[in-house]
Amino acid sequence: MFDDLSREKLAFLPTPLHRLKNLGNSIGLDELWIKRDDQTGLSFGGNKVRKLEYVLGDARKNKADTLVTVGGVQSNHCRQTAAACAVAGLRCILLLGGEEPAHYTGNLLLDRMLGAEIKFYPNDGLMTLNTRLNEVIETLKDFGLNPYAVPAGAEMPVGTIPYAIAMEELLTQTKKEQFMPGKIIVPTGTGGTLAGIIIGAHMLDLDIDIIGVSVLSDAETTKSRVQNLISRIIDEYPEVGAFKPKIHVDDSFIGDGYGILSDGVKTTLDMFAKMDGIILDPVYTGKAGLALIRMALNGDIPSDTPTVFWHTGGQPALYAYPELGDV
């Protein structure tokens, strides 16, 4: 699948797939599995490492010497981009939405350690920063560089295809374990991971209820973003084939907003850790984990439905939330 795409191998693949027996028993699910994309390697891993393999491949093909990307102050995507650039020997420039803190912690500390050049934009959010990419790219060109723009979360066709490929990896693993997922639960922000999983399921002819738990935008905004990205990919990669995607987004767990910790998420982090030794992050997987638990307890996931929770990483952000230490 997509074997002709340029790629720079970074990730430790395949990532593990294993049962969450204790948590599954606690919330009434007979078969609860976890796909460990927190273990892709490269500076604490995460789902963006898969994407950056192909983003870097495309950047190399375009003879880029600099990657420019955007994100929040504690962006997992930016940390993984900085790590990928360190490995590839490319310059990395991060445009971060928010005030520069007095002390660097979590992902931001890692960004600096990895050698990224960081610029803060106090009045910008995660998505509005994308509009700044073009002006920064043009300025860098004026200085004689050959920069390559990566939107927030690598929300671009070449950054989405890797999760279609990841579905092939998952299918190989589930066949070995002798089960077929009925549901996949995955956090979604900019929508690229969700779009890729949907495309992969289509190309493999899999009938799975794929639920994106939004941590950023309302359901309709997220669905529109995912639909637009899938349409772009169908146009760019004819092998995908035209289809009408089923886009299932749950925005019930955004809470007070992106990156804002709730009591429910704190409880979820504790449950995953104490029951199965799984460390989630407070921004993405914590909210998706809360959604999984509520869906199971409410009966929205039947007890006999094999369910895969897709762990997208992000644990370094934990260290930027001192309130998690409150007891």
PLY file of the C-alpha trace (Angstrom):
ply
format ascii 1.0
element vertex 327
property float x
property float y
property float z
element edge 326
property int vertex1
property int vertex2
end_header
0.00 0.00 0.00
1.56 3.31 -1.20
4.93 1.60 -1.64
6.10 4.21 -4.16
5.99 7.13 -1.71
9.28 8.64 -0.56
9.96 7.74 3.05
12.65 8.29 5.67
12.37 5.53 8.25
12.13 6.84 11.80
9.55 4.73 13.63
9.87 1.45 15.51
7.25 -0.59 13.67
5.02 -2.45 14.09
3.92 -0.90 17.36
2.55 -3.37 19.91
-1.09 -4.44 20.12
-2.13 -6.03 23.41
-5.06 -6.61 25.73
-6.12 -4.30 28.54
-7.55 -7.11 30.66
-7.98 -5.31 33.96
-9.51 -2.13 32.57
-11.66 -4.15 30.17
-13.04 -6.24 33.04
-13.65 -3.12 35.11
-15.76 -1.37 32.44
-17.48 -4.48 31.12
-15.68 -5.08 27.82
-14.78 -8.67 27.01
-12.06 -7.71 24.54
-10.38 -4.35 25.03
-7.14 -3.89 23.11
-4.66 -1.03 22.86
-2.57 -0.06 19.82
0.64 1.43 21.19
1.64 4.30 18.93
3.11 5.89 22.02
5.94 3.42 21.33
6.98 4.56 17.85
10.34 5.61 19.32
12.08 8.90 18.45
11.99 11.22 21.45
9.18 9.54 23.43
7.31 8.49 20.27
3.74 9.30 19.29
1.51 9.13 16.24
3.29 11.92 14.35
6.43 9.80 13.91
4.58 7.66 11.33
3.52 10.83 9.51
6.94 12.45 9.64
8.53 9.50 7.85
6.60 10.48 4.73
6.72 14.23 5.35
10.51 14.01 5.55
10.56 11.83 2.45
8.63 14.48 0.55
10.79 17.26 1.99
13.93 15.44 0.85
12.43 14.99 -2.61
11.91 18.76 -2.73
15.49 19.33 -1.53
14.30 21.16 1.59
16.83 22.24 4.20
14.36 23.54 6.80
11.04 22.31 8.20
8.63 24.90 9.59
5.59 23.81 11.57
3.09 25.11 14.11
1.40 24.01 17.30
0.53 24.84 20.87
3.19 25.48 23.49
3.01 21.81 24.56
2.57 20.42 21.05
3.42 16.72 20.67
3.61 17.22 16.91
6.21 19.97 17.25
8.34 17.88 19.62
8.30 14.94 17.19
9.06 17.25 14.24
12.05 18.67 16.12
13.27 15.14 16.82
12.82 14.08 13.18
14.80 17.11 12.01
17.57 16.32 14.50
17.88 12.81 13.05
17.67 14.05 9.45
20.08 16.95 9.91
17.51 19.58 8.93
16.83 22.95 10.48
13.57 23.05 12.46
11.52 26.18 13.15
8.49 25.98 15.45
5.77 28.61 15.56
3.96 28.15 18.86
0.65 29.70 19.88
0.80 31.13 23.39
3.00 33.07 25.79
6.57 32.01 26.34
6.66 30.54 29.85
9.23 31.51 32.44
10.32 27.88 32.69
10.39 25.33 29.88
8.75 22.01 30.80
7.33 18.94 29.05
7.36 19.02 25.26
8.67 22.58 25.16
11.78 21.63 27.11
12.34 18.76 24.66
11.89 21.11 21.68
14.77 23.22 22.93
16.95 20.21 23.74
16.35 18.87 20.23
17.71 22.08 18.72
14.51 23.64 17.33
14.26 27.39 16.80
11.13 28.54 18.62
8.97 31.61 18.09
5.94 32.36 20.27
2.70 33.99 19.11
0.71 34.98 22.22
-2.44 35.94 20.30
-2.66 32.86 18.08
-4.29 29.49 18.59
-3.45 26.09 17.16
-5.30 26.51 13.86
-4.82 30.25 13.26
-1.06 29.70 13.26
-1.38 27.84 9.97
-2.02 31.20 8.29
1.43 32.38 9.40
3.24 29.55 7.67
3.26 31.17 4.21
4.75 34.46 5.37
7.48 32.69 7.36
8.23 30.41 4.39
8.57 33.41 2.05
10.87 35.21 4.50
13.11 32.16 4.76
13.27 31.92 0.97
14.41 35.55 0.87
17.31 34.50 3.11
18.31 31.81 0.62
16.85 28.79 2.43
14.64 26.11 0.91
11.95 25.64 3.58
9.13 23.09 3.70
5.84 23.94 5.43
4.14 21.39 7.68
0.68 22.45 8.89
-0.54 21.73 12.42
-0.53 18.01 13.09
0.87 17.33 9.59
-2.72 17.74 8.34
-1.80 17.23 4.69
-2.22 14.32 2.26
1.35 13.02 2.62
0.98 13.21 6.42
-2.34 11.36 6.41
-1.54 8.37 4.18
0.70 6.79 6.88
-2.38 6.00 8.96
-4.01 4.23 6.04
-0.83 2.14 5.96
-1.05 1.68 9.74
-4.45 0.04 9.29
-2.76 -2.67 7.24
-0.35 -3.18 10.14
-3.26 -3.39 12.59
-5.11 -5.91 10.42
-2.05 -8.19 10.33
-1.89 -8.07 14.13
-5.60 -8.67 14.73
-5.55 -11.67 12.40
-2.68 -13.10 14.42
-4.65 -12.52 17.63
-7.74 -14.04 15.96
-10.17 -11.16 16.34
-11.61 -8.38 14.22
-12.23 -4.97 15.82
-15.82 -3.82 15.97
-14.81 -0.36 17.17
-11.69 1.79 17.12
-11.46 4.72 19.54
-8.88 7.39 18.66
-8.37 10.99 19.78
-8.60 13.59 17.04
-7.42 17.18 16.88
-6.56 18.41 13.41
-8.09 15.22 11.95
-5.26 13.66 9.96
-4.92 10.46 11.97
-8.67 9.86 11.88
-8.81 10.53 8.13
-5.97 8.09 7.50
-7.58 5.32 9.55
-10.87 5.80 7.67
-9.08 5.61 4.31
-7.18 2.50 5.39
-10.38 0.76 6.49
-11.95 1.61 3.12
-8.99 0.31 1.11
-8.92 -2.93 3.15
-12.71 -3.31 2.96
-13.09 -3.36 6.75
-16.44 -2.71 8.40
-15.34 -1.05 11.64
-16.99 1.74 13.62
-14.14 4.27 13.85
-14.84 6.90 16.51
-12.76 10.05 16.62
-12.93 11.71 20.04
-12.46 15.40 19.40
-10.18 17.32 21.74
-10.17 20.56 19.73
-13.28 21.47 17.71
-16.98 20.68 17.62
-18.11 17.59 15.72
-19.27 19.37 12.56
-16.05 21.37 12.23
-13.97 18.26 12.74
-16.04 16.20 10.29
-15.69 18.93 7.66
-11.93 19.05 8.17
-11.65 15.25 7.86
-13.93 15.15 4.80
-11.91 17.85 3.05
-8.68 16.02 3.76
-10.07 12.71 2.48
-11.31 14.44 -0.69
-7.84 15.91 -1.29
-6.28 12.48 -0.85
-8.72 10.83 -3.27
-7.78 13.48 -5.84
-4.05 13.10 -5.25
-3.88 9.31 -4.88
-6.20 7.59 -7.40
-5.45 4.17 -5.91
-7.60 5.11 -2.90
-10.74 5.08 -5.07
-13.78 7.29 -4.64
-15.98 6.52 -1.65
-18.33 8.23 0.77
-16.63 8.06 4.17
-18.47 7.44 7.42
-17.01 10.05 9.74
-17.98 9.47 13.37
-16.81 12.26 15.68
-17.75 12.58 19.36
-17.23 16.08 20.74
-18.72 15.35 24.18
-15.37 15.27 25.92
-13.77 18.57 24.88
-14.72 19.94 28.28
-13.56 23.51 28.88
-11.33 23.48 25.81
-8.14 22.23 24.19
-5.52 21.21 26.72
-7.68 22.07 29.74
-7.63 19.31 32.33
-10.89 18.08 33.86
-11.57 15.87 36.89
-12.86 13.17 34.54
-9.60 13.12 32.59
-7.57 13.01 35.83
-9.58 9.97 36.94
-9.07 8.35 33.53
-5.30 8.84 33.70
-5.31 7.16 37.12
-7.49 4.25 35.95
-5.34 3.38 32.93
-2.16 3.64 35.01
-3.32 1.71 38.09
-5.18 -1.03 36.21
-2.86 -1.82 33.30
0.25 0.31 33.70
-0.66 2.52 30.73
0.33 6.19 30.90
-1.95 8.49 28.89
-1.50 12.19 28.18
-3.81 14.92 29.53
-4.59 16.57 26.17
-5.46 13.80 23.69
-5.52 10.22 24.95
-6.82 11.23 28.38
-10.00 12.58 26.79
-10.29 9.63 24.40
-9.80 7.27 27.34
-12.57 9.02 29.24
-14.81 8.62 26.18
-14.00 4.91 26.00
-14.89 4.38 29.66
-18.15 6.35 29.46
-19.21 4.60 26.24
-18.59 1.19 27.80
-20.37 1.99 31.04
-23.33 3.57 29.19
-23.72 0.52 26.96
-22.76 2.41 23.79
-20.11 -0.27 23.28
-21.67 -3.73 23.69
-19.67 -5.94 26.03
-18.94 -8.49 23.31
-17.60 -5.93 20.79
-13.82 -6.22 20.32
-12.57 -2.67 20.78
-9.19 -1.10 19.97
-8.07 2.03 21.80
-5.43 3.74 19.63
-2.82 5.34 21.91
-1.34 8.31 20.03
1.29 9.19 22.64
1.93 12.62 24.16
3.06 11.66 27.67
5.75 14.40 27.97
2.91 16.92 28.29
2.14 15.40 31.72
5.08 17.32 33.17
3.48 20.64 32.24
0.45 19.91 34.47
1.56 20.28 38.09
-2.06 19.98 39.24
-1.86 16.28 38.43
0.23 15.98 41.59
-2.56 17.32 43.80
-4.16 14.71 46.03
0 1
1 2
2 3
3 4
4 5
5 6
6 7
7 8
8 9
9 10
10 11
11 12
12 13
13 14
14 15
15 16
16 17
17 18
18 19
19 20
20 21
21 22
22 23
23 24
24 25
25 26
26 27
27 28
28 29
29 30
30 31
31 32
32 33
33 34
34 35
35 36
36 37
37 38
38 39
39 40
40 41
41 42
42 43
43 44
44 45
45 46
46 47
47 48
48 49
49 50
50 51
51 52
52 53
53 54
54 55
55 56
56 57
57 58
58 59
59 60
60 61
61 62
62 63
63 64
64 65
65 66
66 67
67 68
68 69
69 70
70 71
71 72
72 73
73 74
74 75
75 76
76 77
77 78
78 79
79 80
80 81
81 82
82 83
83 84
84 85
85 86
86 87
87 88
88 89
89 90
90 91
91 92
92 93
93 94
94 95
95 96
96 97
97 98
98 99
99 100
100 101
101 102
102 103
103 104
104 105
105 106
106 107
107 108
108 109
109 110
110 111
111 112
112 113
113 114
114 115
115 116
116 117
117 118
118 119
119 120
120 121
121 122
122 123
123 124
124 125
125 126
126 127
127 128
128 129
129 130
130 131
131 132
132 133
133 134
134 135
135 136
136 137
137 138
138 139
139 140
140 141
141 142
142 143
143 144
144 145
145 146
146 147
147 148
148 149
149 150
150 151
151 152
152 153
153 154
154 155
155 156
156 157
157 158
158 159
159 160
160 161
161 162
162 163
163 164
164 165
165 166
166 167
167 168
168 169
169 170
170 171
171 172
172 173
173 174
174 175
175 176
176 177
177 178
178 179
179 180
180 181
181 182
182 183
183 184
184 185
185 186
186 187
187 188
188 189
189 190
190 191
191 192
192 193
193 194
194 195
195 196
196 197
197 198
198 199
199 200
200 201
201 202
202 203
203 204
204 205
205 206
206 207
207 208
208 209
209 210
210 211
211 212
212 213
213 214
214 215
215 216
216 217
217 218
218 219
219 220
220 221
221 222
222 223
223 224
224 225
225 226
226 227
227 228
228 229
229 230
230 231
231 232
232 233
233 234
234 235
235 236
236 237
237 238
238 239
239 240
240 241
241 242
242 243
243 244
244 245
245 246
246 247
247 248
248 249
249 250
250 251
251 252
252 253
253 254
254 255
255 256
256 257
257 258
258 259
259 260
260 261
261 262
262 263
263 264
264 265
265 266
266 267
267 268
268 269
269 270
270 271
271 272
272 273
273 274
274 275
275 276
276 277
277 278
278 279
279 280
280 281
281 282
282 283
283 284
284 285
285 286
286 287
287 288
288 289
289 290
290 291
291 292
292 293
293 294
294 295
295 296
296 297
297 298
298 299
299 300
300 301
301 302
302 303
303 304
304 305
305 306
306 307
307 308
308 309
309 310
310 311
311 312
312 313
313 314
314 315
315 316
316 317
317 318
318 319
319 320
320 321
321 322
322 323
323 324
324 325
325 326
